[in-house]
């Protein structure tokens, strides 16, 4: 196995992504177009991501 491949394997083992879903709320309950609104938190240990907080609302 090449050195580059081994480096990638080691890097993949150290990186962890954790997903947490919080505060589920049913919107328009009882309607035909009801949906669940919730918060998603991603915790990433990869060094390729910058430290910070981002919000996405849709």
C-alpha positions as CSV (number, residue, x, y, z in Angstrom):
1,X,0.0,0.0,0.0
2,X,1.3,3.5,-0.9
3,X,2.2,6.0,1.8
4,X,-0.5,8.4,0.6
5,X,-3.2,5.7,0.9
6,X,-2.0,4.9,4.5
7,X,-2.1,8.6,5.4
8,X,-5.7,8.8,4.1
9,X,-6.7,5.7,6.1
10,X,-5.2,7.2,9.3
11,X,-6.9,10.5,8.7
12,X,-10.3,8.8,8.1
13,X,-10.1,6.9,11.4
14,X,-9.5,10.1,13.4
15,X,-12.3,12.2,11.8
16,X,-15.8,11.9,13.4
17,X,-19.1,13.5,12.5
18,X,-21.9,13.5,15.1
19,X,-25.4,14.5,14.2
20,X,-27.8,15.7,16.8
21,X,-31.5,16.5,16.1
22,X,-33.3,18.7,18.7
23,X,-36.6,20.4,19.4
24,X,-38.9,18.6,16.9
25,X,-42.2,20.6,16.4
26,X,-45.1,19.6,14.2
27,X,-46.2,22.6,12.2
28,X,-49.7,22.9,10.7
29,X,-50.8,19.8,12.7
30,X,-54.0,18.3,11.3
31,X,-53.5,19.9,7.9
32,X,-52.6,17.9,4.7
33,X,-49.4,19.9,4.4
34,X,-48.1,19.4,8.0
35,X,-44.4,19.0,8.6
36,X,-41.8,18.7,11.4
37,X,-39.5,21.6,12.1
38,X,-36.3,20.9,14.1
39,X,-32.8,21.9,14.8
40,X,-29.8,19.9,13.4
41,X,-26.4,20.1,15.0
42,X,-23.3,18.8,13.3
43,X,-20.2,18.2,15.4
44,X,-17.2,17.6,13.1
45,X,-13.7,16.7,14.2
46,X,-12.1,17.1,10.7
47,X,-9.4,19.7,10.6
48,X,-10.6,20.8,7.1
49,X,-13.6,22.6,8.7
50,X,-13.2,26.0,10.2
51,X,-14.3,26.5,13.8
52,X,-17.5,28.5,13.9
53,X,-21.3,28.4,14.0
54,X,-23.5,28.5,10.9
55,X,-27.3,28.7,10.8
56,X,-29.5,27.4,7.9
57,X,-33.1,28.2,7.9
58,X,-35.5,27.0,5.3
